[in-house]
C-alpha cells in the first residue's frame, strides 16, 4: 500500500462535502449550510494538517527538498484556509453572496491543488516513502475527530 493511498479518496470526500455545503447555502437552508460547512472545514483542516505534519516532513527528510512542491502545497493550504474563513463569515452572517464568492474561488483552487498533489506530489512521495509506515489513515481519522470536538 502506498503512503499516500488514503489521500485522493479524502479529496473526493471533501469535494462531496463542499457540494453539500454549497447546495444548502444556495437554498438558504442556513442550519444545514452551517453544519455542512463546519464538516467540510473540519475535514479540510485535518487533511492539510496530516499532509503538513506527517507526509511533507517525511518526504522532505528523505529527499532533502524543502523549497519545492511541498513548499507550494503549504502556500496553497494557507490560501484555502483564508477562503474557508471567509466562507465561515458568510455562513455565520447568513450572506449567501459572500459565501458563494469565496466558495467559487476555493473550488477552483481545490481542483488545481488536488490535481497537482494526485498527479505530481503523491507519486513522488510514494516513490520516496515506500510502504505505509506513516499511518495516514489513522492520522486523518484522529485529526478529524479532534477538529470536530473543538
Z-matrix of the N, CA and C atoms (Angstrom, degrees):
N
C 1 1.450
C 2 1.532 1 108.91
N 3 1.309 2 117.06 1 132.17
C 4 1.452 3 121.57 2 179.86
C 5 1.524 4 110.43 3 -72.79
N 6 1.324 5 115.97 4 150.82
C 7 1.467 6 121.55 5 -179.76
C 8 1.524 7 111.92 6 -58.01
N 9 1.327 8 117.04 7 -35.41
C 10 1.464 9 120.67 8 -174.27
C 11 1.525 10 114.15 9 -94.90
N 12 1.314 11 118.54 10 3.64
C 13 1.466 12 120.47 11 -170.96
C 14 1.530 13 115.23 12 -54.49
N 15 1.329 14 121.26 13 -33.67
C 16 1.477 15 118.94 14 179.26
C 17 1.533 16 113.97 15 -74.21
N 18 1.306 17 118.07 16 -18.16
C 19 1.460 18 120.26 17 -169.45
C 20 1.528 19 115.08 18 -72.50
N 21 1.328 20 120.84 19 -42.96
C 22 1.474 21 117.97 20 177.30
C 23 1.530 22 113.62 21 -60.74
N 24 1.323 23 117.52 22 -37.76
C 25 1.467 24 118.52 23 178.11
C 26 1.534 25 110.26 24 -69.68
N 27 1.314 26 117.49 25 -29.75
C 28 1.463 27 119.66 26 175.62
C 29 1.527 28 110.50 27 -70.56
N 30 1.328 29 117.63 28 -33.84
C 31 1.472 30 120.00 29 172.24
C 32 1.521 31 109.93 30 -56.96
N 33 1.328 32 116.55 31 -47.10
C 34 1.465 33 121.64 32 -179.10
C 35 1.528 34 110.44 33 -62.60
N 36 1.311 35 116.36 34 -41.34
C 37 1.457 36 121.20 35 177.55
C 38 1.538 37 110.30 36 -59.17
N 39 1.326 38 116.56 37 -45.00
C 40 1.465 39 120.57 38 178.24
C 41 1.529 40 110.90 39 -64.86
N 42 1.325 41 117.60 40 -37.68
C 43 1.465 42 120.50 41 176.02
C 44 1.533 43 110.75 42 -59.27
N 45 1.326 44 116.16 43 -43.10
C 46 1.469 45 120.54 44 179.68
C 47 1.530 46 111.13 45 -65.28
N 48 1.327 47 116.69 46 -41.00
C 49 1.462 48 120.69 47 178.19
C 50 1.524 49 110.82 48 -65.14
N 51 1.323 50 116.04 49 -38.53
C 52 1.462 51 121.00 50 177.09
C 53 1.530 52 109.57 51 -58.93
N 54 1.325 53 116.49 52 -48.10
C 55 1.467 54 120.91 53 -179.20
C 56 1.532 55 111.26 54 -60.93
N 57 1.337 56 117.09 55 -39.74
C 58 1.464 57 120.93 56 178.54
C 59 1.525 58 111.44 57 -63.90
N 60 1.323 59 116.41 58 -44.62
C 61 1.469 60 120.51 59 -179.80
C 62 1.521 61 110.73 60 -65.36
N 63 1.316 62 115.77 61 -45.54
C 64 1.463 63 120.04 62 -178.84
C 65 1.528 64 111.25 63 -62.61
N 66 1.322 65 117.38 64 -42.74
C 67 1.467 66 120.66 65 179.98
C 68 1.523 67 110.84 66 -62.12
N 69 1.314 68 117.60 67 -44.76
C 70 1.464 69 120.54 68 -178.70
C 71 1.527 70 111.05 69 -63.97
N 72 1.327 71 117.00 70 -43.11
C 73 1.464 72 119.78 71 179.42
C 74 1.521 73 110.47 72 -66.15
N 75 1.319 74 117.67 73 -43.47
C 76 1.466 75 120.49 74 179.49
C 77 1.527 76 112.55 75 -60.85
N 78 1.335 77 115.83 76 -30.85
C 79 1.468 78 121.05 77 178.07
C 80 1.525 79 111.88 78 -89.93
N 81 1.336 80 116.42 79 5.42
C 82 1.467 81 123.47 80 179.30
C 83 1.530 82 112.45 81 59.45
N 84 1.311 83 115.74 82 31.05
C 85 1.468 84 121.23 83 173.28
C 86 1.533 85 106.14 84 -91.67
N 87 1.329 86 115.76 85 81.91
C 88 1.462 87 121.26 86 -167.28
C 89 1.516 88 113.88 87 -65.56
N 90 1.318 89 118.57 88 -39.46
C 91 1.474 90 119.37 89 179.46
C 92 1.527 91 110.10 90 -63.86
N 93 1.331 92 116.73 91 -45.01
C 94 1.469 93 120.30 92 176.90
C 95 1.524 94 110.54 93 -65.71
N 96 1.325 95 115.89 94 -41.35
C 97 1.466 96 120.22 95 -179.95
C 98 1.510 97 111.69 96 -59.73
N 99 1.324 98 116.55 97 -44.77
C 100 1.468 99 119.92 98 -179.90
C 101 1.526 100 110.41 99 -66.10
N 102 1.337 101 117.09 100 -46.29
C 103 1.468 102 120.64 101 179.51
C 104 1.528 103 110.72 102 -60.45
N 105 1.333 104 116.53 103 -47.16
C 106 1.464 105 120.34 104 -179.53
C 107 1.523 106 111.21 105 -64.38
N 108 1.329 107 115.94 106 -40.95
C 109 1.468 108 118.78 107 179.58
C 110 1.527 109 110.93 108 -64.76
N 111 1.332 110 117.68 109 -44.16
C 112 1.464 111 119.93 110 179.99
C 113 1.525 112 111.49 111 -61.62
N 114 1.322 113 117.13 112 -35.31
C 115 1.466 114 120.87 113 176.20
C 116 1.533 115 109.77 114 -65.94
N 117 1.324 116 116.39 115 -46.46
C 118 1.469 117 120.86 116 177.01
C 119 1.521 118 110.32 117 -57.77
N 120 1.317 119 116.85 118 -49.39
C 121 1.454 120 121.12 119 -177.49
C 122 1.536 121 110.98 120 -59.87
N 123 1.330 122 117.13 121 -44.49
C 124 1.463 123 120.92 122 179.48
C 125 1.525 124 111.00 123 -60.64
N 126 1.321 125 116.61 124 -44.70
C 127 1.469 126 120.38 125 -178.92
C 128 1.529 127 111.31 126 -66.12
N 129 1.334 128 116.60 127 -42.34
C 130 1.465 129 118.84 128 -179.28
C 131 1.528 130 111.16 129 -67.28
N 132 1.321 131 117.11 130 -42.64
C 133 1.461 132 119.44 131 179.42
C 134 1.529 133 111.22 132 -64.72
N 135 1.321 134 116.64 133 -38.06
C 136 1.464 135 120.15 134 176.21
C 137 1.526 136 110.71 135 -64.16
N 138 1.318 137 116.51 136 -40.47
C 139 1.464 138 121.51 137 178.91
C 140 1.529 139 109.85 138 -62.15
N 141 1.334 140 116.49 139 -49.93
C 142 1.463 141 120.34 140 179.83
C 143 1.527 142 110.68 141 -58.48
N 144 1.331 143 116.13 142 -46.56
C 145 1.461 144 120.34 143 -177.50
C 146 1.527 145 111.41 144 -63.20
N 147 1.309 146 117.39 145 -39.82
C 148 1.464 147 120.39 146 179.27
C 149 1.522 148 110.30 147 -63.36
N 150 1.322 149 116.51 148 -43.19
C 151 1.464 150 118.85 149 177.89
C 152 1.524 151 111.08 150 -66.27
N 153 1.329 152 116.70 151 -47.31
C 154 1.460 153 120.75 152 -174.18
C 155 1.530 154 113.19 153 -71.42
N 156 1.326 155 117.18 154 -31.72
C 157 1.464 156 120.74 155 -176.06
C 158 1.520 157 113.86 156 -96.37
N 159 1.340 158 116.91 157 -22.11
C 160 1.467 159 120.18 158 -174.67
C 161 1.531 160 111.21 159 -118.53
N 162 1.335 161 116.23 160 -63.63
C 163 1.465 162 120.28 161 -172.41
C 164 1.530 163 112.63 162 -67.88
N 165 1.313 164 117.42 163 -53.52
C 166 1.460 165 119.63 164 -174.62
C 167 1.530 166 112.41 165 -61.54
N 168 1.342 167 119.30 166 -46.65
C 169 1.467 168 118.00 167 178.70
C 170 1.530 169 113.09 168 -61.19
N 171 1.329 170 117.29 169 -37.85
C 172 1.469 171 119.74 170 178.21
C 173 1.527 172 110.23 171 -63.91
N 174 1.325 173 116.71 172 -44.56
C 175 1.464 174 121.37 173 178.37
C 176 1.532 175 110.72 174 -62.17
N 177 1.319 176 116.43 175 -45.96
C 178 1.466 177 120.94 176 -178.61
C 179 1.522 178 111.23 177 -64.11
N 180 1.315 179 117.14 178 -37.81
C 181 1.468 180 120.82 179 179.77
C 182 1.524 181 110.85 180 -64.49
N 183 1.326 182 116.07 181 -43.27
C 184 1.462 183 120.22 182 -177.12
C 185 1.533 184 111.84 183 -73.46
N 186 1.327 185 116.82 184 -40.00
C 187 1.471 186 120.34 185 -173.79
C 188 1.523 187 114.00 186 -95.05
N 189 1.325 188 116.98 187 -21.83
C 190 1.462 189 120.04 188 -174.44
C 191 1.524 190 113.05 189 78.71
N 192 1.331 191 117.56 190 1.90
C 193 1.471 192 122.05 191 -179.82
C 194 1.522 193 109.21 192 -87.49
N 195 1.330 194 116.90 193 111.29
C 196 1.464 195 119.82 194 177.17
C 197 1.528 196 111.79 195 -116.39
N 198 1.309 197 117.89 196 -18.33
C 199 1.457 198 120.72 197 -178.60
C 200 1.512 199 113.15 198 -104.12
N 201 1.299 200 117.67 199 7.98
C 202 1.459 201 121.18 200 -175.37
C 203 1.511 202 113.47 201 -96.12
N 204 1.325 203 116.07 202 -127.58
C 205 1.462 204 120.24 203 -172.22
C 206 1.529 205 113.70 204 -63.06
N 207 1.321 206 118.23 205 -34.98
C 208 1.466 207 118.74 206 -179.18
C 209 1.530 208 110.74 207 -68.93
N 210 1.311 209 116.77 208 -33.66
C 211 1.472 210 120.37 209 176.37
C 212 1.533 211 109.84 210 -61.57
N 213 1.319 212 116.67 211 -45.39
C 214 1.467 213 120.98 212 179.95
C 215 1.529 214 111.09 213 -65.68
N 216 1.328 215 118.06 214 -39.79
C 217 1.466 216 120.76 215 179.82
C 218 1.533 217 110.25 216 -65.17
N 219 1.332 218 117.36 217 -39.69
C 220 1.472 219 120.19 218 176.40
C 221 1.527 220 110.75 219 -61.99
N 222 1.321 221 116.49 220 -42.27
C 223 1.461 222 121.35 221 178.31
C 224 1.531 223 110.19 222 -59.50
N 225 1.320 224 116.79 223 -45.64
C 226 1.463 225 120.44 224 179.56
C 227 1.529 226 111.45 225 -67.12
N 228 1.330 227 117.71 226 -34.78
C 229 1.466 228 120.15 227 175.15
C 230 1.534 229 109.83 228 -60.43
N 231 1.318 230 116.84 229 -41.08
C 232 1.464 231 120.95 230 178.48
C 233 1.528 232 110.71 231 -61.36
N 234 1.321 233 116.04 232 -42.98
C 235 1.470 234 119.92 233 177.47
C 236 1.528 235 110.84 234 -61.94
N 237 1.323 236 116.51 235 -42.88
C 238 1.464 237 120.09 236 -178.37
C 239 1.527 238 111.60 237 -69.26
N 240 1.338 239 117.39 238 -35.14
C 241 1.474 240 119.77 239 175.62
C 242 1.532 241 110.14 240 -60.86
N 243 1.332 242 116.91 241 -41.89
C 244 1.470 243 120.58 242 179.30
C 245 1.530 244 110.57 243 -62.96
N 246 1.321 245 116.79 244 -41.34
C 247 1.465 246 119.96 245 178.29
C 248 1.527 247 111.63 246 -66.30
N 249 1.318 248 117.24 247 -37.05
C 250 1.466 249 120.39 248 176.20
C 251 1.532 250 110.38 249 -62.85
N 252 1.322 251 116.96 250 -38.30
C 253 1.463 252 120.47 251 176.81
C 254 1.524 253 110.81 252 -63.50
N 255 1.322 254 116.59 253 -43.50
C 256 1.466 255 120.71 254 177.43
C 257 1.528 256 110.91 255 -62.20
N 258 1.321 257 116.92 256 -41.55
C 259 1.466 258 120.55 257 178.12
C 260 1.524 259 110.44 258 -64.50
N 261 1.330 260 117.56 259 -40.19
C 262 1.461 261 121.42 260 177.88
C 263 1.524 262 110.27 261 -60.47
N 264 1.316 263 116.10 262 -42.90
C 265 1.466 264 119.92 263 178.24
C 266 1.524 265 110.77 264 -61.97
N 267 1.321 266 116.98 265 -41.03
C 268 1.459 267 121.23 266 178.82
C 269 1.511 268 112.59 267 -64.06
N 270 1.322 269 116.94 268 -45.67
C 271 1.464 270 119.57 269 -178.73
C 272 1.523 271 110.29 270 -69.60
N 273 1.340 272 117.54 271 -36.70
C 274 1.466 273 120.26 272 177.93
C 275 1.523 274 111.82 273 -64.31
N 276 1.332 275 116.51 274 -35.58
C 277 1.460 276 121.58 275 -179.10
C 278 1.528 277 112.94 276 -85.06
N 279 1.322 278 116.62 277 -5.42
C 280 1.465 279 119.71 278 -175.26
C 281 1.518 280 111.51 279 66.29
N 282 1.328 281 115.47 280 34.59
C 283 1.469 282 122.20 281 -176.93
C 284 1.527 283 109.09 282 -110.22
N 285 1.326 284 115.56 283 94.05
C 286 1.465 285 120.75 284 -177.32
C 287 1.522 286 111.79 285 -64.47
N 288 1.335 287 117.45 286 -32.78
C 289 1.461 288 120.47 287 -179.22
C 290 1.524 289 110.44 288 -66.66
N 291 1.327 290 117.16 289 -46.67
C 292 1.471 291 120.49 290 178.65
C 293 1.528 292 110.45 291 -62.95
N 294 1.328 293 116.47 292 -44.62
C 295 1.461 294 120.88 293 179.51
C 296 1.527 295 109.76 294 -59.28
N 297 1.328 296 116.56 295 -49.09
C 298 1.465 297 121.26 296 -174.30
C 299 1.521 298 112.76 297 -66.72
N 300 1.337 299 117.51 298 -36.07
C 301 1.460 300 119.55 299 178.32
C 302 1.517 301 111.24 300 -61.29
N 303 1.327 302 116.33 301 -46.74
C 304 1.467 303 120.03 302 178.32
C 305 1.522 304 111.10 303 -69.93
N 306 1.328 305 116.66 304 -35.93
C 307 1.466 306 120.70 305 -179.84
C 308 1.526 307 111.04 306 -63.35
N 309 1.326 308 117.38 307 -41.09
C 310 1.470 309 120.18 308 179.04
C 311 1.518 310 110.74 309 -60.84
N 312 1.319 311 116.41 310 -44.34
C 313 1.465 312 120.59 311 179.11
C 314 1.523 313 110.38 312 -64.33
N 315 1.332 314 115.92 313 -44.17
C 316 1.462 315 119.96 314 179.50
C 317 1.519 316 111.13 315 -61.02
N 318 1.313 317 117.18 316 -42.27
C 319 1.463 318 120.07 317 -178.39
C 320 1.531 319 111.25 318 -59.36
N 321 1.315 320 116.57 319 -46.44
C 322 1.471 321 120.23 320 179.20
C 323 1.528 322 110.05 321 -62.46
N 324 1.316 323 116.62 322 -46.02
C 325 1.461 324 120.25 323 -179.47
C 326 1.528 325 111.18 324 -63.11
N 327 1.336 326 117.07 325 -42.64
C 328 1.471 327 120.79 326 178.27
C 329 1.528 328 111.16 327 -59.80
N 330 1.324 329 116.58 328 -44.96
C 331 1.461 330 120.01 329 -177.93
C 332 1.531 331 110.74 330 -62.36
N 333 1.320 332 116.47 331 -46.04
C 334 1.465 333 119.78 332 -179.78
C 335 1.531 334 110.95 333 -66.46
N 336 1.309 335 115.76 334 -43.78
C 337 1.456 336 122.01 335 -179.05
C 338 1.534 337 111.14 336 -61.24
N 339 1.321 338 115.90 337 -48.16
C 340 1.459 339 120.03 338 -177.75
C 341 1.524 340 111.65 339 -64.27
N 342 1.319 341 117.01 340 -37.12
C 343 1.480 342 119.07 341 176.98
C 344 1.518 343 110.97 342 -63.32
N 345 1.326 344 117.28 343 -42.39
C 346 1.467 345 120.04 344 178.86
C 347 1.525 346 110.65 345 -63.57
N 348 1.328 347 116.31 346 -43.09
C 349 1.462 348 118.42 347 179.70
C 350 1.523 349 111.03 348 -65.43
N 351 1.327 350 116.65 349 -49.05
C 352 1.461 351 120.34 350 -174.12
C 353 1.527 352 112.85 351 -69.67
N 354 1.327 353 117.87 352 -33.30
C 355 1.467 354 120.45 353 -175.66
C 356 1.516 355 114.40 354 -98.08
N 357 1.330 356 117.45 355 -18.19
C 358 1.463 357 119.63 356 -177.27
C 359 1.530 358 111.72 357 -122.75
N 360 1.340 359 115.71 358 -62.97
C 361 1.465 360 118.93 359 -171.84
C 362 1.527 361 113.25 360 -68.72
N 363 1.318 362 118.41 361 -48.09
C 364 1.462 363 119.01 362 -177.94
C 365 1.530 364 112.00 363 -60.46
N 366 1.342 365 119.25 364 -44.40
C 367 1.471 366 117.36 365 175.99
C 368 1.537 367 112.57 366 -60.59
N 369 1.339 368 116.84 367 -36.76
C 370 1.470 369 119.52 368 176.52
C 371 1.525 370 110.54 369 -62.73
N 372 1.330 371 116.27 370 -42.98
C 373 1.466 372 120.92 371 179.11
C 374 1.521 373 111.09 372 -64.17
N 375 1.324 374 116.19 373 -42.46
C 376 1.464 375 119.65 374 -178.53
C 377 1.522 376 112.10 375 -65.04
N 378 1.331 377 116.34 376 -33.90
C 379 1.469 378 118.88 377 175.62
C 380 1.524 379 110.90 378 -71.55
N 381 1.318 380 117.71 379 -38.78
C 382 1.463 381 121.48 380 -176.96
C 383 1.530 382 112.82 381 -81.02
N 384 1.327 383 116.87 382 -26.88
C 385 1.470 384 121.91 383 -174.75
C 386 1.521 385 110.45 384 -123.91
N 387 1.321 386 117.83 385 69.87
C 388 1.465 387 118.68 386 -177.94
C 389 1.527 388 111.36 387 -62.93
N 390 1.315 389 114.36 388 146.59
C 391 1.465 390 120.52 389 179.30
C 392 1.512 391 111.02 390 86.17
N 393 1.314 392 115.44 391 175.73
C 394 1.456 393 120.38 392 -176.60
C 395 1.520 394 110.64 393 -117.34
N 396 1.330 395 117.34 394 41.24
C 397 1.451 396 119.78 395 -179.14
C 398 1.526 397 112.94 396 -73.79
N 399 1.336 398 117.95 397 -1.26
C 400 1.465 399 121.31 398 178.15
C 401 1.527 400 111.94 399 -85.16
N 402 1.311 401 117.73 400 -17.16
C 403 1.468 402 122.66 401 177.64
C 404 1.534 403 112.22 402 56.01
N 405 1.319 404 115.80 403 50.03
C 406 1.464 405 122.26 404 -178.02
C 407 1.534 406 110.69 405 -59.31
N 408 1.332 407 117.83 406 -42.19
C 409 1.469 408 120.95 407 179.28
C 410 1.527 409 111.31 408 -54.88
N 411 1.333 410 115.46 409 -49.89
C 412 1.454 411 120.27 410 -177.83
C 413 1.527 412 110.87 411 -65.48
N 414 1.327 413 116.92 412 -39.63
C 415 1.465 414 120.92 413 178.85
C 416 1.527 415 111.01 414 -60.77
N 417 1.334 416 116.23 415 -46.44
C 418 1.465 417 119.54 416 -179.78
C 419 1.523 418 110.83 417 -61.00
N 420 1.334 419 116.61 418 -47.48
C 421 1.468 420 120.08 419 -178.95
C 422 1.530 421 110.88 420 -60.32
N 423 1.317 422 116.65 421 -45.07
C 424 1.465 423 120.71 422 -178.97
C 425 1.525 424 111.17 423 -64.38
N 426 1.317 425 116.40 424 -41.96
C 427 1.460 426 119.65 425 -178.16
C 428 1.526 427 111.25 426 -70.31
N 429 1.318 428 118.07 427 -38.13
C 430 1.468 429 120.31 428 177.91
C 431 1.539 430 108.78 429 -64.77
N 432 1.318 431 117.09 430 -44.00
C 433 1.465 432 120.22 431 179.48
C 434 1.520 433 110.35 432 -61.28
N 435 1.316 434 116.65 433 -42.26
C 436 1.467 435 120.78 434 179.90
C 437 1.529 436 111.12 435 -66.06
N 438 1.323 437 116.88 436 -43.25
C 439 1.460 438 120.73 437 -178.56
C 440 1.528 439 110.60 438 -66.90
N 441 1.312 440 117.35 439 -37.07
C 442 1.457 441 120.49 440 -178.66
C 443 1.522 442 111.96 441 -72.01
N 444 1.330 443 118.03 442 -22.75
C 445 1.469 444 121.37 443 178.21
C 446 1.525 445 110.82 444 -78.61
N 447 1.323 446 116.97 445 -28.36
C 448 1.480 447 120.23 446 -175.65
C 449 1.516 448 112.44 447 -66.62
